[in-house]
């Protein structure tokens, strides 16, 4: 997968801000690397200037050393296809910025991202260090473009904007699903013809190309992934055919009936973003949902990314969703990759793995992160330690602590 140009700029800036960070060594950890190195027992990970600089070095020299005492160390989890920072209260329209009736393929919701959203500290408590945020769009079948934000809560949290293009296909309450598929195919074909004509006429003036056309051209060049929300097997096959026809960098989202066409998806080398908790049909397009689907796709050789289906405010439950996938047959290492390495590979991120040179987005857990009783003990984003306290924690303490002040008093 190609790294977005905006990501390179953002990473350069991130490296600048982390330049003065103290170095850190985490020793005696059970390190789940999310790489071919697998799990390392009693391992040492060294962090400096916001990146991982050494694993099991012969000697350790760092400003700070933390003895993990055998606890589990993983890459920070990466959430995806949510509206974190765009929705504060779902029932309050003025606090929702993920959609707009007039939104089209150029919609950049990152402009409305709120790093101070109360949902972000709660999400961080679930071991999540970054999120690939997706807009909900409007009436157009193109819902806009994703962006990547870290969960630090800082004002410069948005790391890369104008990423993957989101398109919604499938059943229509009015009309036919065929119209959207035809419209998508026609747009790609028309853009391909326009590019060929411009090349023939020896025209290379990008200033004359409209913004929406520039995005379509980036899809045709494979510079941007196309995330297609599809459930029914026939729709999946239709977009796989478009990938083959136009050379698209395709990602399937939802894909409830993907188990029916696993071989075709695997052959096309197309990743799938899905919830591991869908087990009841929500429509005639999703008759084959099952708790075992994520594991089946992974074993078929498909790169699976697990997400939380539904409300953005439940994103912190991502690790429990993954745990359920493991309980229903998914390989443990594949499950870990589904919220770390796979997301990083598909969306061109420099995190998601405990590997020299990767961003130091890491989490130290009390035990297995996919177990209900486990808690994140410490979490770092680009080498910076983060506070693991949410609004919910503060409310709990406020109303359970004896005080001479009235119950509603704000300290």
C-alpha positions as CSV (number, residue, x, y, z in Angstrom):
1,X,0.0,0.0,0.0
2,X,1.3,3.5,-0.8
3,X,1.8,6.0,1.9
4,X,-0.2,9.1,1.4
5,X,1.9,12.2,0.8
6,X,0.0,14.0,3.5
7,X,1.1,11.2,5.9
8,X,4.7,11.9,5.1
9,X,4.3,15.6,6.0
10,X,2.5,14.8,9.2
11,X,5.1,12.2,10.2
12,X,7.9,14.7,9.7
13,X,6.0,17.2,11.9
14,X,5.4,14.4,14.5
15,X,9.1,13.6,14.5
16,X,9.9,17.3,15.2
17,X,7.6,17.5,18.2
18,X,9.0,14.4,19.7
19,X,12.6,15.4,19.3
20,X,13.0,16.5,22.9
21,X,11.2,13.5,24.4
22,X,13.2,11.5,27.0
23,X,14.3,8.1,26.0
24,X,12.6,5.1,27.6
25,X,13.4,1.4,28.1
26,X,10.7,-1.1,28.9
27,X,12.3,-4.3,30.2
28,X,11.0,-7.8,31.2
29,X,7.9,-7.5,29.0
30,X,6.0,-10.2,27.1
31,X,6.1,-8.4,23.7
32,X,3.5,-9.1,21.1
33,X,5.3,-7.6,18.1
34,X,2.6,-8.0,15.5
35,X,5.4,-8.9,13.1
36,X,7.0,-12.2,11.9
37,X,9.1,-12.1,15.1
38,X,6.0,-13.1,17.0
39,X,6.0,-13.0,20.8
40,X,9.2,-12.2,22.7
41,X,9.4,-13.3,26.3
42,X,11.3,-11.1,28.9
43,X,12.1,-8.6,26.1
44,X,13.3,-5.1,26.2
45,X,12.0,-2.3,24.0
46,X,13.8,1.0,23.7
47,X,12.1,4.2,22.6
48,X,13.8,7.5,21.7
49,X,12.5,10.6,19.9
50,X,9.0,9.1,19.5
51,X,10.1,5.9,17.7
52,X,11.2,2.4,18.6
53,X,15.0,2.4,18.4
54,X,16.0,-1.1,19.7
55,X,14.5,-4.4,20.7
56,X,16.6,-6.6,23.0
57,X,19.8,-4.6,22.7
58,X,23.0,-5.9,24.3
59,X,23.1,-2.9,26.7
60,X,20.4,-0.5,27.7
61,X,21.0,3.2,28.1
62,X,17.8,5.3,28.5
63,X,16.6,8.3,30.6
64,X,13.9,6.2,32.1
65,X,13.5,2.4,32.6
66,X,10.2,0.6,33.4
67,X,10.2,-3.0,34.6
68,X,7.2,-4.6,33.0
69,X,7.5,-7.6,35.4
70,X,6.3,-10.0,32.7
71,X,3.2,-8.0,31.7
72,X,2.0,-7.9,28.1
73,X,3.3,-5.1,25.7
74,X,1.5,-4.7,22.4
75,X,1.4,-2.1,19.6
76,X,-1.3,0.5,20.3
77,X,-4.6,-0.6,18.7
78,X,-5.9,1.3,15.7
79,X,-9.6,1.9,15.4
80,X,-11.2,2.3,12.0
81,X,-14.3,3.3,10.2
82,X,-15.8,5.4,13.1
83,X,-16.6,9.0,13.7
84,X,-14.4,9.7,16.7
85,X,-14.0,13.4,17.2
86,X,-16.9,14.2,14.8
87,X,-19.8,13.2,17.1
88,X,-20.1,14.3,20.7
89,X,-23.8,13.5,21.5
90,X,-25.5,11.4,18.8
91,X,-28.9,12.7,19.7
92,X,-27.8,16.4,19.5
93,X,-27.7,17.4,15.8
94,X,-25.4,20.4,16.5
95,X,-22.7,18.1,17.9
96,X,-22.6,15.9,14.8
97,X,-20.1,16.8,12.1
98,X,-19.7,13.5,10.3
99,X,-22.2,14.1,7.6
100,X,-23.8,16.8,5.4
101,X,-26.6,16.5,2.9
102,X,-24.4,18.1,0.2
103,X,-21.2,16.0,1.0
104,X,-19.6,14.4,-2.0
105,X,-16.3,12.6,-2.9
106,X,-14.3,15.7,-1.8
107,X,-15.8,15.9,1.7
108,X,-13.0,16.4,4.3
109,X,-14.5,15.9,7.7
110,X,-11.1,16.3,9.4
111,X,-11.7,20.1,9.4
112,X,-14.3,19.5,12.1
113,X,-12.3,17.0,14.2
114,X,-12.5,17.8,17.9
115,X,-9.5,16.4,19.8
116,X,-11.1,17.5,23.1
117,X,-14.1,15.2,22.6
118,X,-14.9,13.3,25.8
119,X,-15.0,10.1,23.7
120,X,-11.3,10.2,23.0
121,X,-10.0,9.6,26.6
122,X,-12.5,6.8,26.9
123,X,-11.3,5.3,23.6
124,X,-7.7,5.6,24.8
125,X,-8.5,3.5,27.9
126,X,-9.2,0.7,25.5
127,X,-5.6,0.7,24.3
128,X,-6.4,2.6,21.1
129,X,-3.7,5.1,20.0
130,X,-4.9,6.0,16.6
131,X,-8.1,6.0,14.6
132,X,-8.9,6.0,10.9
133,X,-12.0,8.2,10.9
134,X,-14.6,7.9,8.2
135,X,-17.3,10.4,7.3
136,X,-20.9,9.4,6.9
137,X,-21.4,11.8,3.9
138,X,-24.7,12.8,2.5
139,X,-27.1,12.0,-0.3
140,X,-24.2,11.2,-2.8
141,X,-23.0,7.5,-2.9
142,X,-19.5,8.9,-2.2
143,X,-19.4,9.7,1.5
144,X,-16.1,11.6,1.5
145,X,-12.5,10.7,2.5
146,X,-11.0,9.2,5.7
147,X,-8.5,10.9,7.9
148,X,-6.1,9.6,10.5
149,X,-5.9,11.0,14.0
150,X,-4.0,10.0,17.1
151,X,-5.8,9.7,20.5
152,X,-3.5,12.1,22.4
153,X,-6.2,14.8,22.6
154,X,-3.8,17.4,21.3
155,X,-4.8,20.1,18.8
156,X,-2.5,18.7,16.2
157,X,-4.0,15.2,16.5
158,X,-4.9,14.9,12.8
159,X,-1.9,13.2,11.2
160,X,-3.2,12.8,7.6
161,X,-6.3,14.0,5.8
162,X,-7.9,13.2,2.5
163,X,-7.1,9.5,2.7
164,X,-9.3,6.7,1.4
165,X,-12.5,7.4,-0.5
166,X,-15.6,5.9,1.1
167,X,-18.5,4.7,-1.2
168,X,-21.7,3.1,-0.1
169,X,-23.3,0.5,-2.3
170,X,-26.0,-2.1,-1.9
171,X,-29.7,-2.2,-1.2
172,X,-31.8,1.0,-1.8
173,X,-35.1,1.8,-0.1
174,X,-36.1,3.5,-3.3
175,X,-34.7,2.4,-6.6
176,X,-32.2,-0.2,-7.6
177,X,-28.7,-1.1,-6.3
178,X,-27.7,-1.5,-9.9
179,X,-27.8,2.3,-10.4
180,X,-25.1,3.0,-7.9
181,X,-22.9,0.2,-9.3
182,X,-23.4,1.6,-12.8
183,X,-22.7,5.1,-11.7
184,X,-19.5,4.1,-10.0
185,X,-18.3,2.2,-13.0
186,X,-19.3,5.0,-15.4
187,X,-17.4,7.6,-13.3
188,X,-14.3,5.5,-13.4
189,X,-14.5,4.8,-17.1
190,X,-15.2,8.4,-18.0
191,X,-12.2,9.5,-15.9
192,X,-10.0,6.9,-17.5
193,X,-11.0,8.2,-21.0
194,X,-10.4,11.8,-20.0
195,X,-6.9,10.9,-18.8
196,X,-6.2,9.1,-22.0
197,X,-7.4,12.0,-24.1
198,X,-5.4,14.5,-22.1
199,X,-2.3,12.3,-22.5
200,X,-3.0,12.1,-26.3
201,X,-3.4,15.8,-26.5
202,X,-0.2,16.2,-24.4
203,X,-2.0,18.2,-21.7
204,X,-0.6,18.0,-18.2
205,X,-2.2,21.1,-16.5
206,X,-3.6,19.8,-13.2
207,X,-5.1,23.2,-12.5
208,X,-7.7,22.6,-15.1
209,X,-8.9,19.4,-13.4
210,X,-11.8,19.8,-11.0
211,X,-11.4,18.7,-7.4
212,X,-13.7,15.7,-7.7
213,X,-12.0,14.6,-10.9
214,X,-8.6,14.8,-9.1
215,X,-9.9,12.4,-6.5
216,X,-11.2,9.9,-9.1
217,X,-7.9,10.1,-10.9
218,X,-6.1,9.3,-7.6
219,X,-8.3,6.2,-7.3
220,X,-7.4,5.1,-10.8
221,X,-3.7,5.6,-10.1
222,X,-4.0,3.5,-6.9
223,X,-2.9,6.5,-4.8
224,X,-6.0,6.3,-2.7
225,X,-7.8,3.2,-1.4
226,X,-11.5,2.9,-2.3
227,X,-13.4,1.6,0.7
228,X,-16.6,0.1,-0.6
229,X,-19.4,-0.6,1.9
230,X,-21.1,-3.7,0.5
231,X,-22.7,-6.7,2.1
232,X,-24.3,-9.0,-0.5
233,X,-22.1,-11.4,-2.3
234,X,-23.1,-10.3,-5.8
235,X,-22.2,-6.7,-4.9
236,X,-18.8,-7.8,-3.6
237,X,-18.2,-9.6,-6.9
238,X,-19.2,-6.5,-8.8
239,X,-16.7,-4.3,-7.0
240,X,-14.0,-7.0,-7.4
241,X,-14.6,-6.9,-11.1
242,X,-14.1,-3.1,-11.0
243,X,-10.9,-3.5,-9.1
244,X,-9.7,-5.8,-11.9
245,X,-11.0,-3.5,-14.6
246,X,-9.6,-0.2,-13.3
247,X,-6.7,-1.4,-11.1
248,X,-8.2,0.0,-7.9
249,X,-6.7,-0.2,-4.5
250,X,-9.9,-1.7,-3.1
251,X,-11.0,-2.3,0.5
252,X,-14.3,-4.0,1.4
253,X,-16.2,-2.8,4.4
254,X,-19.1,-4.6,6.1
255,X,-19.0,-7.6,3.8
256,X,-21.5,-9.6,5.7
257,X,-21.8,-12.2,3.0
258,X,-18.1,-12.3,2.2
259,X,-17.8,-15.9,3.4
260,X,-19.7,-17.0,0.2
261,X,-17.0,-15.5,-2.0
262,X,-13.9,-15.9,0.2
263,X,-11.8,-17.5,-2.5
264,X,-12.5,-14.6,-4.9
265,X,-11.6,-12.0,-2.3
266,X,-8.4,-13.7,-1.3
267,X,-7.4,-14.2,-5.0
268,X,-7.9,-10.4,-5.6
269,X,-5.8,-9.6,-2.5
270,X,-8.5,-7.3,-1.1
271,X,-8.7,-6.5,2.7
272,X,-11.9,-6.6,4.6
273,X,-13.0,-4.3,7.3
274,X,-15.7,-5.9,9.4
275,X,-17.3,-6.2,12.9
276,X,-16.7,-9.6,14.5
277,X,-20.0,-9.2,16.4
278,X,-22.5,-9.3,13.6
279,X,-24.4,-12.6,14.1
280,X,-27.9,-11.7,13.0
281,X,-29.1,-10.6,9.6
282,X,-29.9,-6.9,9.5
283,X,-31.2,-7.1,5.9
284,X,-31.6,-9.4,3.0
285,X,-28.0,-8.4,2.1
286,X,-26.6,-9.9,5.3
287,X,-28.1,-13.4,5.6
288,X,-24.7,-15.0,6.3
289,X,-23.5,-13.0,9.2
290,X,-21.8,-15.2,11.9
291,X,-19.5,-14.7,14.8
292,X,-17.0,-17.1,13.1
293,X,-16.8,-15.0,9.9
294,X,-13.7,-13.0,10.8
295,X,-11.8,-16.2,11.6
296,X,-12.9,-17.9,8.4
297,X,-11.8,-15.0,6.2
298,X,-8.4,-14.8,7.9
299,X,-7.8,-18.5,7.5
300,X,-8.7,-18.1,3.8
301,X,-5.7,-15.7,3.5
302,X,-7.7,-12.4,3.6
303,X,-6.3,-9.5,5.5
304,X,-9.0,-8.7,8.1
305,X,-9.5,-5.5,10.0
306,X,-11.9,-5.7,12.9
307,X,-13.9,-2.7,13.8
308,X,-16.7,-1.9,16.2
309,X,-20.1,-1.8,14.5
310,X,-22.4,0.9,15.6
311,X,-22.0,3.9,17.9
312,X,-18.7,5.7,17.9
313,X,-18.8,6.0,21.7
314,X,-18.3,2.2,21.9
315,X,-15.0,2.3,20.1
316,X,-13.2,1.6,23.4
317,X,-14.8,-1.9,23.3
318,X,-12.7,-2.8,20.2
319,X,-10.5,-5.2,22.2
320,X,-13.5,-7.2,23.4
321,X,-14.8,-7.5,19.9
322,X,-11.4,-8.9,18.9
323,X,-11.6,-11.3,21.9
324,X,-14.9,-12.6,20.7
325,X,-13.4,-13.3,17.3
326,X,-10.7,-15.4,19.0
327,X,-13.3,-17.2,21.0
328,X,-15.0,-18.1,17.7
329,X,-12.1,-19.5,15.9
330,X,-9.8,-16.7,14.8
331,X,-6.1,-17.2,15.3
332,X,-4.8,-15.1,18.2
333,X,-1.9,-13.5,16.2
334,X,-4.2,-12.8,13.3
335,X,-6.7,-11.2,15.6
336,X,-4.0,-8.9,17.1
337,X,-2.9,-8.0,13.6
338,X,-6.6,-7.1,12.7
339,X,-6.3,-4.0,15.0
340,X,-2.6,-3.3,14.6
341,X,-0.4,-4.3,11.7
342,X,-3.2,-4.9,9.2
343,X,-4.7,-1.5,9.7
344,X,-1.3,0.1,9.4
345,X,-0.5,-1.8,6.1
346,X,-3.9,-1.0,4.5
347,X,-3.9,2.7,5.4
348,X,-0.2,3.4,5.1
349,X,0.6,4.1,8.8
350,X,3.9,4.0,10.5
351,X,2.5,2.3,13.6
352,X,0.8,-1.0,14.4
353,X,4.0,-3.0,15.0
354,X,6.7,-3.2,17.7
355,X,9.6,-3.0,15.3
356,X,12.7,-0.8,15.1
357,X,11.8,2.4,13.2
358,X,8.1,2.3,13.9
359,X,6.3,5.0,15.8
360,X,6.3,4.3,19.6
361,X,2.5,3.8,19.9
362,X,2.5,1.0,22.5
363,X,0.4,-0.3,25.4
364,X,1.4,-2.1,28.6
365,X,-1.4,-4.4,29.8
366,X,-2.1,-6.0,33.1
367,X,-2.7,-9.3,31.2
368,X,-4.1,-10.6,27.9
369,X,-5.6,-7.4,26.3
370,X,-8.6,-9.4,24.9
371,X,-9.7,-10.5,28.3
372,X,-12.5,-8.6,30.1
373,X,-10.7,-8.1,33.4
374,X,-7.5,-6.8,31.8
375,X,-6.7,-3.1,32.0
376,X,-4.3,-0.9,30.1
377,X,-1.6,0.0,32.7
378,X,0.4,2.5,30.6
379,X,0.0,3.8,27.1
380,X,2.4,5.8,24.9
381,X,1.6,7.8,21.7
382,X,4.8,8.6,19.7
383,X,6.7,7.9,22.8
384,X,4.7,10.3,25.0
385,X,3.0,8.8,28.1
386,X,-0.8,9.4,28.1
387,X,-3.3,9.8,30.9
388,X,-5.6,6.9,31.3
389,X,-8.5,8.7,32.9
390,X,-11.8,9.5,31.3
391,X,-14.8,11.6,32.1
392,X,-16.5,8.5,33.3
393,X,-13.7,8.0,35.9
394,X,-14.0,11.5,37.1
395,X,-17.8,11.2,37.5
396,X,-17.4,8.0,39.4
397,X,-14.9,9.6,41.8
398,X,-17.0,12.7,42.2
399,X,-20.1,10.8,43.2
400,X,-18.5,8.1,45.3
401,X,-16.1,10.2,47.4
402,X,-17.4,11.6,50.7
403,X,-17.2,15.4,50.8
404,X,-18.6,18.3,52.8
405,X,-19.6,20.0,49.5
406,X,-23.0,19.4,47.9
407,X,-23.2,16.4,45.5
408,X,-23.5,18.6,42.4
409,X,-20.4,20.7,43.4
410,X,-17.8,20.9,40.6
411,X,-14.3,20.8,42.0
